[in-house]
Amino acid sequence: MDEDENNLANSDMNNDDDDDDTDVDDFDDDLLAGVEVAMAAATAASLVESDVEIVTSPSNLSISSATVNNVISATAGDVSDMRAVGGSISESASSEPTSRTTVDLPSSLLELRELEPVTSREGNDNEALASSSSMASTSTGISSSFGYTSLTSAASVTTSSSNISVGLNNANTKLNFYRNLSRSTKTTPDSSSEAAVDGASSSCSGGAKPSFCFGTSSSSLRTRKEVAAFINAECCRGGPTPDLNSIMDTLFNPSTLIDNPDNIEWIRWLIAGGRTPQEFVKIVRSYDNHAKCGLVWVPHVVAYRCRTCGISPCMSICRDCFKKGNHTNHDFNMFLSQAGGACDCGDTSVMKAEGFCSDHGINNRVNKEPVPANLLAVAEAIMPKLLFRLLQHFREHSDATSQTFNLAAHLCEEFTNMLIDLNNMGEIMRKVMTRALISKEVYSCNDVSTLSSRHTKVLRRNREKYEEAVNRFPRPEPPDDYKDLPALGAKLEHATLLEEFIFWTFKFEFPQNLVCFLLNMLPDQDYKEHLTRTFVMHYSRIPSVLEMSRDPDTLSNRVVHMSVQLFSNESLALKMVKELSLLHVMIISLRLMMSKILIQNTLHDPAKNFHFVIDCTRQVMKDHCYWPLVSDFNNVLSHESVALVFLRDDNLIDMWFQFLSMLQGMNVNVRETASHVEFEPNSYYAAFSCELEASAYPMWSIISHLQDGKHAHLAKKIINDCVTTLHEWLDAIYYQEPKISQEEMLQASFHFPLHRYLAAFVCQAVTKMGMSLSEVLPTRSYILPLLMMHPLRVQTALIFAFMTAPQAQAKLNSII
């Protein structure tokens, strides 16, 4: 006996001392005895032309000895005794010639195990077939509603004086049902079962029906292993799978909690197809032949980055791959991941092959035997429903608020962990999952309009919730010239499971378990492209999600955790730029976010200054909500092919410089000469961080690709565009002469990104690309003195910062 079998053998001895146990798997001897006595009473009542129909509406049943005695008394005619246990009596009129007295037992006496419906209340085609004729013939005896599920309800004892026939055989049938149910939930998969496996499936004109009732009939006294083997045989035969469908209808009931541990364990056994889950994992992994690591880690995990082996600056590898690789004398560092990441070992688009560990890479793939055709038969049949069940969970909780997003995601933690475990079995199981995720046919087949199920009502309601959530999700407001871009559309449309998963990822603010589940399948290249495409189609919603979040810092890390894995691949990033205008989407999204926090600039004469800059005191700046967007933009610009697309597109450069204009002259500092400043504002930190991350980093990424004369024309082009934007800025602030008044000397801004772009690109053109100053400097002579005044003003402001007030005033007078 293994541990579970010992628990089953000892359960009867322990039940007497466990009256308060509410475990859904515990049906003690008192319960069975109570039902048996009640059944016998019902039979006796039938002999005196008074029938007892014990009806358990959706609820659990736990009856003490005292309660059973009261039930017997009630069936003998003394209905008033039921009040002793808190029951209520109701008289109801009937068109029948006999009167009916219904006694509702209090819910305190009933603790129901959550059972799935055995038969449908509507009497549809999903009614399960009982294995014994006596069970099938009890329509007027013990009610079929014994099998229905509910969390709270009451039982009723109904007496009638005619048209009733409850026999002892029927009572025994129901009693066996409860005994079988109790044992089947406790029997270990490896233990033997006394019940015969009568695998004959009944065929009806209305369609195939299951040959046994999963977990509810007397013929289902089988181990999980036996049931899984039976289902596996059904799937291997091909054609309809009524037994599997019946089981899935129970396991994936959208009205029950998704993290039910019993259901999750059943899913593992069913997929194993007659083997233990451990044996199945070992067999599936023996056929794994993947070339990429793809290990996903969460924040605060130690990882490695080797600049000698890396092609992308975002490249990172896990500890095991680093230790197994040869990085002697390489330029590497060990770091604590802040946003999470995934191992790039084996991915030639991110790192050089010589940096791969001994386990990964194309050359390390082993020629293994072909995968048996039926090894994953059940997995392939069950996977669409399995994934769709997770979608139903998010649809059900679509009305969650920002405060309860984490709770909704936590409720499916174990379910997503099971999916991740399936993915970790290796390449062949991962392929089963990714095919289901990216298939339009799978998504359409699970649509409510194509379903015929007892859960249709719930599924239709969830579908309506999903549609409402999509319609209410924030929409971007791009410029008129770009409204026709696919990724900037007003309404989101989903055609695959993956596309809807990405929507819920955005809606629920990138829950960690869902992000890890989606990233774990990235070694599948076809899936990776679909995921990247879908992510780009939702990308313009990121600013709104960040602005509404209660924890933008954590959300920013999770956004980058996903995006960095998708945009670090140069060929994939370039494909998204060409097909979905990724660069346009990024810049427009960033501009739309910052345009909401603009204020009038106060440099020089505020009455004549109509330039608007970012308000550094706003929460968007303080919380660095822009960081994921500029991080992604910098990531894609690190690819030379993408950077060249940017430099060749006049519209992209113009939009980027218009964004930089929002930073030009922001956070004006005013010197206080009349009184002491007790508290310095902290907006200066937000301003410097923004210019560094949103302006300087992309600038250096672009410059890194302009190393020789072959791109000199592109360097000259961006210099000319920069000078043009500076002209517009000078006009906007109404600065026409290269001088500053005494009042203006008391104010200064340290943020002139357009000046820095001009200086950096002129320097690169002259020192690296063989161009002369006469080729790159502005042709209009009056513009240079105007451009020099503000950088010089920054230098004098730094000098004044270390002077006393009299010294500063004397120096100011000498300059003027």
C-alpha positions in Angstrom: 0.0 0.0 0.0 1.2 3.5 -0.8 0.3 6.5 1.3 -3.0 7.3 -0.4 -4.1 3.7 0.0 -3.3 3.8 3.7 -5.3 6.9 4.0 -8.2 5.1 2.3 -7.9 2.0 4.5 -7.8 4.1 7.7 -10.5 6.6 6.7 -13.3 4.6 8.3 -11.5 4.4 11.6 -10.8 8.2 11.6 -14.2 9.4 10.5 -15.8 9.0 13.9 -13.5 11.6 15.4 -13.8 14.0 12.5 -17.3 15.2 12.7 -16.2 18.8 12.1 -14.1 18.0 9.0 -15.5 19.9 6.0 -13.0 18.3 3.5 -14.9 17.8 0.3 -13.5 14.3 -0.1 -14.8 13.0 3.3 -18.1 11.0 3.3 -18.1 9.3 6.7 -19.9 6.3 8.0 -22.5 8.4 9.7 -23.4 9.8 6.3 -23.7 6.4 4.7 -25.6 5.0 7.6 -27.9 8.0 7.6 -28.7 7.6 3.9 -29.2 3.9 4.3 -31.7 4.4 7.1 -33.4 7.1 5.2 -33.7 4.8 2.2 -35.1 2.0 4.2 -37.6 4.4 5.7 -38.6 5.5 2.2 -39.1 1.9 1.2 -41.2 1.2 4.3 -43.3 4.3 3.6 -43.9 3.1 0.1 -45.6 -0.1 1.5 -48.2 2.1 3.2 -48.8 4.1 0.0 -46.7 7.0 1.2 -43.5 7.7 -0.6 -40.5 9.6 0.5 -38.4 11.3 -2.1 -35.1 12.5 -0.8 -34.0 15.3 -3.0 -30.6 16.9 -2.6 -30.5 20.1 -4.5 -27.0 21.3 -5.2 -25.4 20.9 -1.8 -23.3 18.6 0.4 -24.9 16.0 2.7 -23.7 15.3 6.2 -26.4 13.9 8.5 -25.9 13.1 12.1 -27.6 10.2 13.9 -30.1 12.6 15.5 -31.0 14.0 12.2 -31.6 10.5 10.7 -34.0 9.7 13.5 -35.9 12.9 12.8 -36.0 12.0 9.1 -37.5 8.5 10.0 -40.1 10.2 12.2 -41.0 12.5 9.4 -41.5 9.7 7.0 -43.8 8.0 9.5 -46.1 11.0 9.4 -44.9 13.0 12.4 -43.7 15.9 10.4 -43.8 18.3 13.3 -40.7 16.5 14.8 -38.6 18.1 12.0 -38.9 21.4 13.9 -36.7 19.9 16.5 -33.7 20.1 14.2 -34.5 23.5 12.9 -36.5 22.5 9.8 -39.3 24.5 8.2 -42.6 23.1 6.9 -44.4 24.3 3.9 -47.7 23.1 2.4 -48.0 23.4 -1.3 -51.1 23.0 -3.4 -51.0 20.6 -6.3 -53.1 19.7 -9.3 -52.7 16.0 -8.3 -55.4 14.4 -6.1 -52.8 13.9 -3.3 -51.3 16.5 -1.0 -47.6 17.1 -0.7 -45.7 18.2 2.4 -42.2 19.5 1.9 -39.8 19.8 4.8 -36.6 21.9 4.1 -33.7 20.8 6.2 -31.6 23.8 7.5 -28.4 24.4 5.6 -26.4 24.0 8.9 -27.1 20.2 8.6 -25.8 20.0 5.1 -22.2 20.2 4.0 -22.0 19.3 0.4 -19.1 17.9 -1.6 -18.9 19.8 -4.9 -20.1 17.3 -7.4 -20.5 17.9 -11.1 -23.9 17.4 -12.6 -24.6 13.8 -13.5 -27.7 14.7 -15.5 -28.9 18.0 -16.9 -31.8 19.8 -15.3 -32.9 20.8 -18.8 -32.7 17.2 -20.0 -30.2 17.9 -22.8 -28.0 15.5 -24.7 -25.3 15.6 -22.1 -27.2 13.4 -19.6 -24.8 10.8 -18.3 -25.6 7.1 -18.9 -25.8 5.1 -15.7 -24.1 1.7 -15.7 -26.9 -0.2 -14.1 -30.5 -0.5 -15.2 -31.8 0.2 -11.7 -30.0 3.6 -11.7 -31.4 4.5 -15.1 -35.0 3.6 -14.0 -35.3 5.7 -10.9 -36.9 8.8 -12.5 -39.7 8.7 -10.0 -37.6 7.5 -7.1 -34.4 9.0 -5.9 -34.1 12.2 -7.7 -31.3 12.6 -10.3 -30.5 15.9 -8.7 -28.4 14.0 -6.2 -25.5 14.7 -8.6 -25.8 18.4 -9.0 -23.2 20.9 -7.8 -23.7 23.8 -5.5 -21.8 25.5 -2.7 -24.8 26.2 -0.4 -28.3 24.8 -0.4 -30.7 22.7 1.6 -32.1 19.2 1.3 -35.8 18.4 1.4 -37.8 15.4 2.3 -41.0 15.2 0.2 -43.9 13.0 1.1 -46.7 12.0 -1.3 -49.5 9.5 -1.1 -49.8 8.4 -4.7 -47.9 7.6 -7.9 -44.8 6.8 -5.9 -42.6 3.7 -6.0 -39.3 3.7 -4.2 -37.8 0.2 -3.8 -35.0 -1.1 -1.7 -33.0 -1.7 -4.9 -33.1 1.9 -5.8 -32.1 2.9 -2.3 -29.1 0.6 -2.5 -28.2 2.1 -5.9 -27.9 5.6 -4.4 -26.1 4.3 -1.4 -23.5 2.6 -3.6 -23.2 5.9 -5.5 -22.0 7.7 -2.3 -19.7 4.9 -1.3 -18.1 4.8 -4.7 -17.7 8.6 -4.8 -16.1 8.5 -1.4 -13.6 5.8 -2.4 -12.9 7.1 -5.9 -11.7 10.4 -4.6 -9.3 8.7 -2.1 -8.1 5.7 -4.1 -4.6 6.1 -5.3 -3.9 5.8 -9.0 -1.7 2.7 -8.6 -4.1 0.7 -6.4 -6.2 -2.0 -8.0 -9.9 -1.5 -8.5 -12.5 -4.2 -8.0 -14.9 -2.6 -10.5 -14.8 -4.0 -14.0 -13.9 -1.7 -16.9 -16.8 -2.2 -19.2 -15.5 -0.1 -22.1 -18.4 -0.6 -24.3 -19.6 2.8 -25.6 -23.3 3.2 -26.3 -24.1 4.7 -29.7 -27.3 6.7 -30.0 -28.8 8.4 -33.0 -28.4 11.8 -31.3 -24.6 11.4 -31.2 -22.0 9.5 -29.2 -22.5 9.4 -25.5 -20.0 8.5 -22.7 -19.9 4.9 -21.6 -19.5 5.7 -18.0 -20.3 8.6 -15.7 -17.1 10.3 -14.5 -16.8 10.0 -10.8 -20.5 9.6 -10.1 -21.8 6.2 -11.1 -21.1 2.8 -9.6 -19.2 1.7 -12.7 -16.7 4.6 -12.2 -15.0 3.0 -9.2 -11.7 3.2 -11.1 -8.3 4.5 -10.4 -7.1 7.7 -12.1 -4.6 5.6 -13.9 -7.3 3.3 -15.3 -9.5 6.1 -16.3 -6.6 7.9 -18.0 -5.7 4.6 -19.9 -9.3 4.3 -21.0 -9.4 7.9 -22.3 -6.1 7.5 -24.0 -7.4 4.4 -25.8 -10.4 6.4 -26.9 -8.3 9.3 -28.2 -5.9 6.9 -30.0 -8.8 5.2 -31.9 -9.7 8.5 -33.6 -13.2 9.8 -34.2 -15.5 11.1 -31.5 -14.4 11.1 -27.8 -17.6 11.2 -25.8 -16.0 9.9 -22.6 -13.2 12.6 -22.7 -15.8 15.2 -23.5 -17.9 14.2 -20.5 -14.8 14.4 -18.3 -13.7 17.7 -19.7 -17.2 19.1 -19.1 -16.7 18.3 -15.5 -13.1 19.4 -15.0 -13.5 22.6 -16.9 -16.8 23.7 -15.5 -16.5 27.6 -15.6 -18.7 27.8 -12.6 -16.2 26.2 -10.3 -12.9 27.5 -8.9 -10.1 27.1 -11.4 -7.5 26.2 -8.8 -9.4 23.1 -7.6 -6.5 20.8 -6.7 -8.4 17.6 -7.4 -9.3 18.8 -10.9 -5.7 19.8 -11.6 -4.4 16.4 -10.4 -7.0 14.7 -12.7 -5.7 16.8 -15.6 -2.2 15.7 -15.0 -3.2 12.0 -14.9 -5.4 12.2 -18.0 -2.6 13.8 -20.0 -0.3 11.0 -18.8 -2.5 8.6 -20.7 -2.3 5.6 -18.3 1.1 6.2 -16.9 1.9 8.0 -13.7 2.6 11.8 -14.2 6.2 11.2 -13.2 6.7 8.4 -15.7 5.1 10.5 -18.4 7.3 13.5 -17.8 10.4 11.3 -18.0 9.3 9.8 -21.3 8.3 13.1 -22.9 11.6 14.7 -21.9 13.5 11.8 -23.4 12.3 13.0 -26.8 13.2 16.7 -26.1 15.6 18.1 -28.6 15.5 21.8 -28.2 18.4 24.1 -29.1 17.5 27.0 -26.9 17.4 27.3 -23.1 14.5 29.8 -22.7 14.5 29.6 -18.9 12.4 32.4 -17.5 13.2 34.1 -14.2 11.4 36.6 -12.1 12.8 39.8 -10.5 15.6 39.6 -7.9 17.3 36.5 -9.5 21.0 36.4 -10.3 21.9 36.2 -14.0 24.8 36.8 -16.3 25.6 39.1 -19.2 28.6 38.6 -21.5 29.4 41.5 -23.7 32.0 39.4 -25.6 29.4 36.9 -26.7 26.3 39.2 -26.8 25.0 40.6 -30.1 22.2 42.5 -28.3 23.0 44.7 -25.3 20.0 43.1 -23.5 21.4 39.6 -23.8 21.4 37.6 -20.6 21.9 33.9 -19.6 21.1 31.9 -16.6 23.6 30.6 -14.1 23.7 27.0 -15.3 24.3 28.0 -18.9 27.0 30.4 -17.9 28.8 27.8 -15.8 28.6 25.2 -18.6 29.8 27.7 -21.2 33.4 29.0 -21.9 33.6 32.6 -20.9 37.2 32.7 -19.8 38.8 36.2 -20.3 35.4 37.5 -21.5 33.9 40.8 -20.6 31.0 39.6 -18.5 29.2 40.7 -15.3 26.9 39.0 -12.8 23.8 41.1 -12.0 20.6 40.9 -9.9 17.7 41.1 -12.3 15.3 43.9 -11.5 12.6 43.2 -14.1 13.0 39.5 -14.7 14.3 37.9 -17.9 14.8 34.8 -19.9 18.0 32.9 -20.9 19.2 33.5 -24.4 21.6 30.6 -24.6 21.2 28.8 -27.9 19.6 31.9 -29.7 21.9 32.9 -32.5 20.0 36.2 -33.0 21.0 37.4 -29.5 24.4 35.9 -28.8 27.3 34.3 -30.6 27.4 30.5 -31.0 30.8 30.3 -29.3 29.1 31.5 -26.1 26.6 28.7 -25.9 26.8 26.1 -23.2 27.3 22.4 -23.8 23.6 21.7 -23.7 22.3 24.2 -26.2 22.8 25.3 -29.8 22.1 23.7 -33.2 25.3 21.6 -33.0 24.3 20.1 -29.7 21.0 18.7 -30.9 20.9 14.9 -30.8 19.3 12.7 -33.4 16.7 11.0 -31.3 14.1 8.4 -32.2 10.8 9.7 -33.7 8.1 10.6 -31.2 5.4 7.8 -30.9 2.3 8.9 -32.7 0.0 8.4 -29.7 2.2 9.6 -26.9 0.5 13.0 -26.8 -2.9 11.9 -28.0 -4.8 13.0 -24.9 -2.7 16.2 -24.6 -3.6 17.3 -28.1 -7.3 16.6 -27.5 -7.5 18.3 -24.1 -5.2 21.3 -24.7 -7.7 23.7 -26.4 -10.2 23.2 -23.5 -7.4 23.5 -21.0 -6.3 26.8 -22.3 -9.8 28.0 -22.9 -10.6 27.4 -19.2 -7.9 29.9 -18.2 -9.5 32.4 -20.6 -12.8 31.8 -18.9 -11.3 32.7 -15.5 -10.1 36.1 -16.7 -13.4 36.7 -18.5 -15.3 35.9 -15.3 -13.1 38.4 -13.4 -13.1 41.1 -16.1 -14.9 43.5 -13.8 -12.0 43.5 -11.3 -10.5 46.8 -10.4 -6.9 47.8 -10.2 -7.1 47.0 -6.5 -8.2 43.4 -7.1 -6.1 42.5 -10.2 -3.6 40.7 -8.1 -6.2 38.7 -6.3 -7.8 37.6 -9.6 -4.4 36.5 -10.9 -3.6 34.7 -7.7 -6.8 32.6 -8.0 -5.4 30.9 -11.0 -1.8 30.5 -9.7 -1.8 26.7 -9.5 -3.5 26.3 -12.8 -0.9 28.5 -14.6 1.8 26.6 -12.7 0.4 23.4 -14.2 0.6 24.9 -17.7 4.2 25.9 -17.1 5.0 22.4 -15.9 3.6 21.0 -19.1 5.7 23.4 -21.1 8.8 22.4 -19.2 8.4 18.8 -20.4 10.2 20.0 -23.5 9.8 20.8 -27.2 7.2 18.2 -28.2 4.7 19.2 -25.4 5.5 22.9 -26.0 4.5 22.4 -29.6 1.1 21.0 -28.6 0.5 24.1 -26.5 1.7 26.7 -29.0 -0.3 25.2 -31.9 -3.5 25.5 -29.8 -2.6 29.1 -28.8 -2.0 30.4 -32.3 -4.7 28.5 -34.2 -7.7 30.5 -35.4 -9.8 27.3 -35.8 -9.3 26.4 -32.1 -10.4 29.8 -31.0 -13.5 29.9 -33.2 -14.4 26.3 -32.1 -14.5 27.4 -28.5 -16.7 30.4 -29.2 -20.1 30.3 -27.4 -22.0 30.3 -30.7 -20.5 26.9 -31.6 -20.9 25.2 -28.2 -23.6 22.8 -27.2 -23.1 22.4 -23.5 -24.8 22.6 -20.2 -22.4 25.5 -19.5 -23.5 27.5 -22.4 -25.3 30.1 -20.2 -22.2 30.7 -18.2 -20.0 30.8 -21.3 -22.3 33.3 -23.0 -22.3 35.6 -20.0 -18.5 35.4 -19.8 -18.3 36.2 -23.5 -20.4 39.3 -23.0 -18.1 40.3 -20.1 -15.1 39.9 -22.4 -16.7 42.0 -25.2 -17.6 44.7 -22.7 -14.0 44.7 -21.3 -12.6 45.1 -24.8 -15.0 48.0 -25.6 -14.1 49.8 -22.3 -10.4 49.3 -22.6 -8.6 52.6 -23.2 -8.0 53.5 -26.8 -5.1 55.6 -28.3 -5.8 58.9 -30.0 -3.1 59.0 -32.7 -2.7 61.9 -35.2 -5.0 61.8 -38.1 -2.2 60.8 -40.5 -1.6 57.6 -38.5 -5.1 56.4 -37.6 -5.0 53.8 -40.3 -2.0 52.0 -38.8 -3.1 48.5 -37.7 -1.5 48.8 -34.3 -3.2 52.1 -33.6 -6.7 51.0 -34.4 -9.6 52.1 -32.2 -10.9 48.6 -31.4 -9.0 45.4 -30.6 -10.0 42.3 -32.4 -8.8 38.8 -31.4 -8.7 35.7 -33.5 -6.6 33.3 -31.4 -6.3 32.2 -27.8 -2.9 33.9 -27.7 -4.4 37.3 -28.8 -7.0 37.2 -26.0 -4.4 36.1 -23.5 -2.3 39.2 -24.4 -5.4 41.4 -23.9 -5.9 40.0 -20.4 -2.2 40.5 -19.7 -2.6 44.2 -20.4 -6.0 44.4 -18.7 -4.8 42.8 -15.5 -1.5 44.8 -15.5 0.9 42.0 -16.5 0.3 39.4 -13.7 3.6 37.6 -13.0 2.2 34.1 -13.5 0.6 34.9 -16.8 3.7 36.7 -18.1 5.9 33.7 -17.1 3.5 31.3 -18.8 3.6 33.2 -22.1 7.3 33.7 -22.0 8.1 30.1 -21.2 7.1 29.1 -24.8 9.4 31.5 -26.6 11.9 28.8 -27.7 9.2 28.0 -30.3 10.1 30.5 -33.1 6.6 30.4 -34.7 5.0 31.1 -31.4 7.5 33.9 -30.7 6.6 35.7 -33.9 2.9 35.5 -33.1 3.4 36.7 -29.6 5.5 39.6 -30.8 2.9 40.6 -33.4 0.1 40.4 -30.9 2.1 42.4 -28.4 2.7 45.2 -30.9 -1.0 45.3 -31.8 -1.7 46.1 -28.1 1.3 48.2 -27.6 -0.4 51.6 -27.8 -2.5 50.8 -24.7 0.6 50.6 -22.5 0.6 54.3 -21.6 -3.0 54.2 -20.4 -2.3 51.0 -18.3 0.7 52.7 -16.7 -1.1 55.9 -15.9 -4.0 54.1 -14.2 -1.9 51.6 -12.3 -1.6 51.8 -8.5 1.9 50.3 -8.7 3.5 51.7 -11.9 7.0 50.7 -10.8 6.2 47.0 -10.6 4.1 47.2 -13.7 7.0 48.9 -15.6 9.3 46.0 -14.7 6.8 43.4 -15.9 6.2 45.2 -19.2 9.9 45.3 -19.9 10.3 41.7 -18.7 8.1 40.7 -21.7 9.1 43.3 -24.3 12.8 42.9 -23.9 12.5 39.2 -24.9 10.5 40.1 -28.0 12.5 43.1 -29.3 16.0 41.8 -28.7 15.8 39.7 -31.8 16.9 41.9 -34.7 15.2 40.1 -37.5 11.9 40.0 -35.6 12.1 43.6 -34.6 12.8 44.7 -38.1 9.9 42.6 -39.4 7.6 44.4 -36.9 8.9 47.8 -38.0 8.2 47.1 -41.6 4.9 45.3 -41.2 3.3 46.9 -38.2 5.2 50.3 -38.1 6.6 49.5 -34.7 8.8 52.7 -34.6 5.8 54.9 -35.3 3.7 53.1 -32.7 6.4 53.6 -30.0 7.1 57.3 -30.7 3.4 58.2 -31.0 2.6 56.3 -27.8 5.3 58.2 -26.0 4.2 61.5 -27.3 0.6 60.8 -26.4 1.6 60.0 -22.8 3.7 63.2 -22.4 1.3 65.5 -24.2 -1.1 65.0 -21.2 1.2 66.7 -18.8 2.4 69.8 -20.7 2.6 73.2 -19.1 3.7 76.6 -20.5 7.4 77.2 -20.5 8.6 80.3 -18.5 12.0 80.9 -20.0 12.6 84.6 -20.9 9.4 86.5 -21.2 6.4 84.3 -20.2 4.0 86.6 -22.0 5.7 86.0 -25.3 6.7 82.3 -24.8 4.2 79.9 -26.3 6.4 76.9 -26.0 5.0 74.0 -23.8 7.2 71.6 -21.8 6.6 68.6 -19.6 5.5 69.3 -16.0 8.1 67.4 -13.9 6.0 67.5 -10.8 3.4 65.2 -12.3 3.1 61.6 -11.2 3.9 60.3 -14.6 7.4 61.8 -14.3 7.9 61.0 -10.6 7.0 57.3 -11.1 8.9 57.0 -14.4 5.9 55.7 -16.2 7.6 56.5 -19.5 10.5 54.1 -18.8 9.1 51.0 -20.5 8.4 52.9 -23.7 11.8 54.5 -24.0 13.5 51.3 -22.9 11.8 49.4 -25.7 12.6 52.2 -28.2 16.3 52.1 -27.1 16.3 48.3 -27.4 15.1 48.3 -31.0 17.4 51.1 -32.0 20.3 49.0 -30.8 19.8 46.9 -34.0 21.6 48.6 -36.9 18.9 47.6 -39.5 16.2 49.2 -37.4 18.3 52.4 -36.6 18.9 52.9 -40.4 15.1 52.6 -41.0 14.7 55.4 -38.4 17.3 57.6 -40.0 15.9 57.3 -43.5 12.3 58.1 -42.5 11.7 61.9 -42.4 8.4 61.5 -40.5 10.0 59.4 -37.8 12.8 61.9 -37.2 10.4 64.8 -37.2 8.1 63.1 -34.6 11.1 62.2 -32.4 12.4 65.8 -32.4 8.9 67.0 -31.6 9.0 64.8 -28.6 12.4 66.1 -27.6 11.0 69.6 -27.9 8.7 68.8 -24.9 11.9 68.3 -22.8 13.7 71.4 -24.2 13.9 74.0 -21.4 11.8 72.1 -18.9 12.0 72.4 -15.1 13.1 76.1 -15.0 15.1 76.9 -11.8 14.6 80.4 -10.3 17.2 81.8 -8.0 15.8 82.9 -4.7 17.4 86.1 -3.4 14.8 87.5 -0.9 14.4 84.6 1.5 15.7 81.2 2.6 14.5 78.2 0.7 13.5 75.7 3.4 12.7 72.7 1.1 14.1 72.1 -2.3 11.6 70.7 -4.8 12.4 67.1 -5.9 11.3 67.7 -9.5 14.9 68.2 -10.6 15.5 64.4 -10.1 12.6 63.6 -12.4 13.8 66.0 -15.0 17.4 64.7 -15.2 16.2 61.1 -15.2 13.8 61.8 -18.0 16.4 63.5 -20.2 18.9 60.7 -19.6 16.6 57.8 -20.3 14.3 59.3 -22.9 16.8 61.4 -24.8 20.5 60.5 -24.2 20.2 56.7 -24.4 18.4 56.6 -27.8 20.9 59.2 -29.1 23.9 57.1 -28.2 22.2 54.0 -29.7 21.8 55.8 -33.0 25.3 57.2 -33.0 26.8 53.8 -32.4 25.7 52.8 -35.9 27.3 55.9 -37.6 31.0 54.8 -37.5 32.2 55.4 -41.1 31.5 57.5 -44.2 29.1 55.2 -45.8 26.3 56.7 -43.7 27.5 60.3 -43.9 24.4 61.4 -45.7 22.2 60.1 -42.9 24.3 62.0 -40.3 24.0 65.2 -42.3 20.2 64.6 -42.7 19.6 64.3 -38.9 21.8 67.3 -38.2 19.7 69.5 -40.6 16.5 68.2 -39.1 17.8 69.1 -35.6 18.7 72.6 -36.7 15.2 73.1 -38.2 13.6 72.0 -34.9 15.9 74.4 -33.0 14.7 77.2 -35.2 11.1 76.4 -34.3 12.0 76.3 -30.6 13.7 79.7 -30.7 10.7 81.2 -32.3 8.4 79.6 -29.8 10.2 81.1 -26.8 10.6 84.4 -28.6 14.4 84.5 -28.4 15.7 86.7 -31.2 18.9 88.3 -29.9 21.9 86.6 -28.3 21.6 88.4 -24.9 20.0 87.9 -21.6 18.4 90.5 -19.4 19.3 90.9 -15.7 15.9 89.4 -14.6 16.5 86.4 -17.0 19.8 85.7 -15.4 18.0 84.7 -12.3 16.4 81.7 -14.0 17.8 78.8 -15.9 17.0 75.3 -17.2 19.6 72.6 -17.5 17.7 70.6 -20.1 18.4 71.2 -23.8 18.3 67.8 -25.5 18.1 69.3 -29.0 21.4 71.2 -28.4 23.0 67.9 -27.2 21.8 66.0 -30.2 23.2 68.7 -32.5 26.6 68.7 -30.7 26.8 64.9 -30.6 26.0 64.3 -34.2 28.3 67.1 -35.4 31.1 65.7 -33.4 30.5 62.1 -34.7 30.3 63.4 -38.3 33.6 65.3 -38.0 35.6 62.8 -36.0 34.3 59.4 -37.3 32.8 60.0 -40.7 35.3 62.3 -42.4 33.1 65.3 -42.8 34.2 69.0 -42.3 32.5 71.6 -40.0 31.5 73.6 -43.0 29.4 70.7 -44.2 27.5 70.2 -41.0 27.2 73.6 -39.3 24.1 75.8 -40.0 24.5 78.0 -43.1 22.8 81.0 -41.6 25.4 82.8 -39.5 23.0 84.4 -37.0 21.8 81.1 -35.7 25.0 80.0 -34.0 25.2 82.9 -31.4 21.5 82.2 -30.5 22.2 78.5 -30.1 25.3 79.1 -27.9 23.6 81.3 -25.4 21.6 78.7 -23.5 24.5 76.2 -23.0 26.6 79.1 -21.8 23.9 80.1 -19.5 24.0 76.6 -17.9 27.7 77.0 -17.3 27.3 80.4 -15.7 24.5 79.0 -13.5 26.9 76.4 -12.2 29.5 79.0 -11.4 27.0 81.1 -9.6 25.8 78.1 -7.6 29.2 78.2 -5.7 29.2 82.0 -5.0 27.7 84.0 -2.2 24.9 86.4 -3.1 27.1 89.6 -3.2 29.7 87.7 -5.3 27.1 86.5 -7.7 25.6 90.0 -8.1 29.0 91.5 -8.8 29.8 88.9 -11.4 26.4 89.4 -13.0 26.9 93.1 -13.2 30.3 92.6 -14.9 28.8 90.3 -17.5 26.0 92.7 -18.3 
